[in-house]
Amino acid sequence: MERYMKKRKVTAVLLAAMMCMQIIAGCGTKNDAAQTESSVAATEDAQGAAGENTQTAGQNATEENAGGMAEQNGAEESIAGKDATEQADGTEGSVPEDGEYTVEVTLEGGSGKATVDSQAKVTVTDGVAYATITWSSTHYDYMIVNGEKYLNENEGGNSTFTFPIDGIPCEMDVIGDTTAMSTPHEIDYTLTFRFPETADFTDLNCNGRMELSYADQFEVEQYGAYKLITIVDNGRFLLVPKGVSVPKNVPGDVTVLEQPLENVYMVSSAVMDLVCQTGAVSNLKYTGTKEKDWYVKTAADAMAEGKLIYAGKYSAPDYELLLSGGCTFAIENTMITHNPEVKEKLEELGIKVMIERSSYEKHPLGRLEWIKLFGVLFGREQQAKEFFDAQVAHIEPILEKEKTGLSVAFFAVASDGTVTVRKPNDYVSSMIELAGGTYSLNGYVEEEENALSTLKMQMEDFYAAEKDADILIYNGTIEGELTSIAELVQKNSLFADFKAVKSGQVYTTGSNFYQQTSGTCDFIEDLNKVLTGDTDAEYRFLKKLD
């Protein structure tokens, strides 16, 4: 081993000397580089021969031992290479979550006359990082990175290239071909990419916002490598990518979330479906819903396999279980506001709490658009965007249709005889409107801002408001699904006088309706089929009662 290391040291010294001679003579040509490589190889061969001739008999090893030594030497070289990468920023380079980042970049090699911009844009798409760098010169026509050639993207301006990088931080050996001299020259360089040193929150500037088409209960802003999430009436959250330092002087009202977010306690059952659609169920470990109560197959399967564990409902979490399992983040719905002591306890234990407000979105597609937020949280932005765009495109033909003029009631009858309905400004009533119908309580019940989406009515009041509705839809998620119109009449005999009961236009939702948030557009499609008289249709969420 000692002899081997001495050999490598001598080789390195000779190589350095030869490189210095080249620099003195000027930038090396492709032929120069080939000659240098040939000279070094010859030197190493000579050294190897000399070493073999000077070995003593006692130093000779068996083929097996020699092979073992070669493997060991190879392992040491591999480790050395890894250490060099890690030393770029003290940590091993990793690919951050999908998105755009501004990083610092330095250039080594060449004559020192050419430089690159000190900041570069890095775009991460589907887990692959692409850097865009700009040279100080207009004369670079191509670069070679990891054996692949990349052409200049900025004809007439400073040479610009986009190519994949190993992660952030990382060092990459590249070749740049310059035409500044009489003949083109390929020159070796080393590029180092790293995030800026620990930033001060007060120095950060917003350089972009997530485009939201319908949602108004949250927003996501880009601050360099960071994302700032704001949820209406429920705080701000600073998302810190893996490998990036937490900024200094973060305000007290901003909760810091360091990615990757793992071992998450998903309490809000209404958005579990959206998380599953992004493919991020593996980031979850605990739930506030038992296996038998799940209508989201992915969640139910994860619980059956032991990958998702029941940790108590929102009002009574198993704190000990959460702590022992390394839970540091919980996603709740607004029900937690009725038990503020639970939220306080979770936070005291180091479990950060985000309260989602998807149910407060007035537009049903706004509720669906919350999938983009979960895409951001779990590094699945592209998957979330693609799913949302596909769903919206699916129902665009329905949205362009003329209104049918038919009125629709949506309700459930409680055990005490009262009727639970949705308010006119609710996402359910909006789905009825988008499907081509008219919500029957429009103008009858006063709209309220930032209020609960449901209200209770006495049966007599409900009868007066809804008896002439063209279509009745019973909400099967509250008291269970209905099996027949007769069962509805049994709940209250007044239903026998309803127009929709007499015409047989009574439907019930499935018990899965509330949890299947990703099916928003499917429900709108179901409603449109009912409103347009498509009697042969198959429904995903509705069932016609006889």
N, C-alpha and C positions, 0 to 999 in steps of 0.2 A: 504493500500500500504506500509506504513512504517513497519507494522508488517511483511509483506511478505518479504521485503528487509532484515530485521533483520534475519529472518529465513534463507534466502539464504546465508547471511554472515556467520552465525554460521556453516552452512553446509560446506561452502568452507573452513573454518578454520579447522574443524575436518578432512575433506578430506586431506588437506595439511599435517596435523600432521601424519595421517596414512600412507601417501605416504613416508614421511621422515623416519618413522620406517622401511618401506620396504627397502628403499635404504640402511639404516644402516646394515640391515640383509643380503643384497646382492640382485642381480637381482631376481625379483619375478617370480614364476612359473605361469602356467595357473591356477592352483588351488588357489594360493595366490591371483591372480587377482579376481577370483570368490568370495573368502572370503571377500576381501576388498569391492567389489561391494555390497555384502550382508550386511556387517556391515554398510556401508553408508546408504543403503536403510532403515535398521532398525533404524538408528539414525534419519533420516528424518521422519519416521513414528511416532517415539516417540515425536519428536518436534511438528509434526502436531497435535497429540492427546493432548499434553499439551496446545497448542495454542487454540484448540477448547474448552478445559475445562475452560480456563481463560477468555473467551469472556464474556462481559456484555450483558445484554438484549438490551441495547441501541445500541450496535454494530452489532446486528443481522441484516442481509439484506434479502430482498426477493430473490427468485431464479433468477429472471430476473436481479437484480442488481449484484448478485454474478456471473452470467454468463458474464455480461458486464465487470466486473473486471477481470475475467479470460482472456477474449479476449484482454483486455488492457495489462495485464501482458505478454501475449504471444507475442503481438506486440512489447513490450519493449525488450523482449529477442531476437526477430528476428532482431531488429535494432541494438542491442548490438553485435550480431554475425556479421552483415554486417560491423559495424564499425571496428571490429577486423580485417576483411579481408582488408578493405581499408587502415588501418594503416600499413600494410605490406610495402607500398611504397607511402602512401599518396593519392593514387588513387584506385578506384575500379578495380579489376582485369578484364582483357579483353583478348580475344583470338586474337592474331595478324593475319596478312594476311598469307595465305599459304606460306610455305617456311621453312628454317632451321635457328635456332637462337642459340646463346650461351648466357646462363643466369647464374647468380650467385645463388647458393643454399646453405642454411644453415640447420643444423640438431640440434634439441633439443630433450632431453629425454634420457632414458636409463641410464647407469652408466657413460657415458661420454668417455668410452674407444673406442667405435666405432665411426667413422666419415664417411662422404661421400666426394667425390671430390668437391672442392669449385665451380667448373664450370660444368654445365650440358648442354647436347644438347637437344633442344626442336624442334621437327618437327611438323609443322601444316599442316594437310592434310584435305581438304574439311571442313575447319572450326573447326577441332578438334585438340587440342594440345596434343602431347605425349612427355613426358620427359624421358630421359635415364640417370639414375644415377649409379654411381659406388661406392661401399663401400670400406672401408679400410681393410675389412676382407674377407676371402674366405668362411666363415661359414654361410652366410645367404642363406637359401634354398628357401624361398618364402617371398613375401610381400602381405599384404592385403590392398587394397586401395579402399575406397568407397564400401566396402563389397565384392570386387572381388579379387581373389587370382592370383598372378603373380609369375611365376617361374624364378629362376636364369638362365640367358642367357649365362653365362660365366663359364662353368664347368672347374675346374682346375685353374682358376684365380680369381681375386677379384670379388665378387658377383656383378652382373650387372642386372638391371631391367628396363623395359620400360613400362610405364603406362600413362593413360590419366590424365591431370591436368585441373584445373578449368580455368586457364588463367594466365596472367603475369601482375602484381604480384599476388601471392596467397599464402595462408598458407594451408597445408593439413595435417590432422592427419592420420597417417599410422601405420601399424603393421609390424614389421620385425621379422621373426622367425630365431633364431640362434641355430646352433648345436655345438657351441663352448664348452658348458658345458656337463655334463654327460647325461642330457636329454634335448631335444629341448625346447626352451623358446620363447614365443611370447612377444615382448616388444613394448610398445607404443612409438612412435616418432612423432615429428612435423617437416615437411619439409617446408621451405619457399623459393619460387622461385621469383626472381626479376631480371630485367635488371640491368646491371652495372650502377653505378653512371654516371652522365653526362661525356661523353667521350670527348677527344680532337681529332679533326680531324687528326692532325698530327701524332697521336699515332695509328690510325687505320691501319690495314693490310688487304690486299685482301686475303680472304680465300675460294674463289670459283668464277667461271664464268658460266653464262648461256650457255648451249650448243646450238649453232646455226649451222644448217646444210647448209643453203643457204644465209641467210641475211648477208650483210657486211656493212650496213649503220648505225648500232647501236650495242652496246654491253651492257651487264648488269653484274656488278661485285658485289660480296657479301663482305661486310665489317662488320663482326659481325652481329648485328641486322639491319644494314643498307644495302641498295642497291644503287650502283652508276651507273647511266645510262649515257652513252656517245653516242651522235648522231653526225655523221660526219658533220663537218662545222657548227654545230648548238648548241654546248654547252654541259655541264654536269649537271646532276640533281641528288641530293641526296634524296633518298626516305626514309622517317622516319616513321616507323610503329606507330600505335596508342599506346599511353602509354609510348613511348620511348622519352627521351629528345633529343633535337637537339644538336649535338656536338658543342663544342667550336671551334673557329678559323677555321670555314669553309671558304675556299678561295673565293675571290670575283667572280670568274668565275663559281662557282658552285651554282645552284639554288636549294634551299631547298623546297621539297614537303612533307608536312605532311599528312599522311593518317588518315582517309579515304578522298579521293578526291571526293568532292561532288559539286553540282551546277556548273558543268563544262560547258564551252562554246565550243562546238564541231563545229569548222569551217570547217575542212577538211572533205568533204563529201565522199572522196574515202576510208576512214578508218572507217566510221560510221558502216558499215556492220561488220567489224571485232570486234568492241566493242560490237555490238549487239550479235554476236555469243558467246561471253564470258558470256553473261547475265548481263552486266554492264550498260545497257541503263538507269537504275534507278539512276546511278551516274551523269548522264547528266541532265542539265536543259535548256540549250540554244543551238541554232544551227544557222549556217549561211546560211541555205537552207530553203526555204519556203516549206510548206506542199505539194503543187501541184508539186514540182520539185523532190520529193523523190521517188526513185524506191526501197528503202529499206523499206519493209513493217513494220517492227518493229518501225522504226523511224517515218514513216507516221502515224501509229496508235497512237504512243505516242503524236504526235502533235495534232491529232484529239481529244485526251482525255485531252489536256491541260497540260500534264506532260512534254512536250518539247516545248519550246517557241522560236519563231524566234526573234533573237536579232541583225539583220543586217548582211550583207555580210562582207567578210574579210576586205574590204577597207573602210567600213562605219559602224562600230558596234555602237549599242545604249549603250553608256557608262553608262548613268543614269540607264537604265534597268538592266544592269549587276551588278552594284554596289548595287542597291536596293534589288536584289535577292541573294546577298551573294556570287557572283561568285568570285573565287580566282585563277582559272586556266583555260587556253584556249589552245586547240590543233589546230594549224594552219598547212597549207601546205606551200610549198615554195613560193606561190604567195604573201605571206605577205612581202617577201623581196623587192617587188616592191613598198611597202608602209611602209617604216621603221618607219615613224612618228606614224603610228597606233600602231605598236608593242611597241614603246617607251611610248605612252600614256597609253596603257593597263598596262604596268609595273609600270608607275608612280602612277596609281590608285591601285596598289597592286595585280593586276591580272597577275600571272606568265604565261609565254608563252613558249610552247614547239612546235617546228617546226618539223613535221614528214617528212621523206624523203623516204617513201615506193616506190614512183614512180621512184626513182633513182636506185632501185635494178635492176641489169641486169638479174638475174635469176627470173623467175616468181614465183617460190616457195619461193624465198627470200622476195618478196613482200607479199606473204601470211604469211610468218613467222613473220611479224610484229604483228600478233595477240598475240604472246608471250609477246611483250612489253606491250600491253594494258592489258594483263592478270596480269603482274607485277604491273602496275599502279593502277589497280582497285581490286587487291586482288583476281584474278581469274586465277592464274597460271595453276592450274590443268585442268580447263575447256579448257583453251587456248591450252595447250599441247595436250590434248586428241583430240581436233578438228583438229589440224594441222597434227598429226600423222595419223589420220583416212583418211584425204584427200590425203596425200602422198601415203599411202598404196593403195588407190583406183586406182591411175594411174600408179602404178609400172609396171603392165603388159604392158601398152602402152609404157613406157620408155624402156622396154626390146625388143620391136619390131625393126625390121630393117627399115631403111629409105625407103620411097616410091619413092624418086627421083622426086617428083612433086614440082613445084615452086608455091609460093603463094604471091600475092600482097595484101597489107592492106592499105587502103587509104580513103580519103574523098575529095569531090570537094567543094571548097569555093564559095561564091557568086560572087567573082571577077574572077572566072575561074581558079585560081591556085589550085594545088592539095597538100593536107597535107598528109604526109607519116610518118611512124615511122623509126627511124634510126636503122641500123643493130645491134647495141648494146643495143637496147631497150627490155623491158620485153615482149612486144607483139611479136616481131620477135623471141625471145627465145621460146615462147609458140608454135610458128609454127614449130620450130626445134624439140622441145620435142614431138610434135604430129606426127612427121615422115616426115615433109615437109622441104622445103628449102625456106628461105625468099628471094624473087626475087631481092631485092636491095643489097644483099650481094656482095661485090666487086665493086658495082657501086657507092655507097655513102661511103665516108670516115668516119670511126668511130671516135668519139670524146669523150674524157673522161670528166665526170662531166658537160656535156652540156645538153641542152634541148633534150627531147626524140623525138620531132617531128621537121620536117622541111618542108618548102614550095618549091614546084617545079612548073615550068611552064609546061603547058600541053604538049608542044612539047617534053620536056625532059622526062616527065613521059611516054609518048608514046614510045619513043626510048628504055626506060629501061624495060617497063612492057608489051609491046604488045604481047609478047610470053609467058607470065605467064600462067600456067595451070589453076589456080584458082584465081578469084578476090573476095576479101572480102571488102565490103563497110562499113566504120565505121559510124554507125548510131547515135553515141553519139554527133557528132559535128554539123552537119547540118540537122539531122533528118534521120529516116529510109527511105530506098527506097521501093517502092511497086512493081516495075517491071524493067526488063532490058531496056525496052523502055524509062523509066524515066531516066535511066543512060545515054542513048544515047542522050537524049534531053539536058543533061548538056553539052555535047560536042560530035559532030558527029564522032570524031576520035575513040570513043569507039566501033563503029560498026566494026572496023577492028581488034579488040583484039581477040586473040585466044580463051580466056575463054568465051567471049561474043558469038562467033560463035558456041562453043560447049555447051553453056548453063550452064557453071560452074561459075555462079555469085551468091554471097550470100551477105546478109546484117546482121550486128549485130543489136540487139535490143538497145533501148535507155537506157536500164538498165545496159549495159555492163560496163561502167566506175565505177559505184557505187557498183556493186556486186563483191567486191574484194574476198570475201570468195568463189566465184564460179570459181576461177582460174583453178582448176583441172577439173571442168565441161566443161569449154571452151576448154581446151586441149583435152578432150574426144570428144567434138563436132567436133573439127578440125580433129581428127584422123578418125572419121566416114566419114567425107567428103573425106579425102585423100585415104581411103581404099575402097571407092565406096559403102558404106553402104546406099543404096538408101531408105531403109525402116526405117531409123533411125529417132528418134525424138530428136530435138535439144533444148537445154536450151537457148542458146544465138544467134544462127544462124537461118536464114530463107533463103531458096533457092528462087531465083527470076525466074519468067517465062518470 
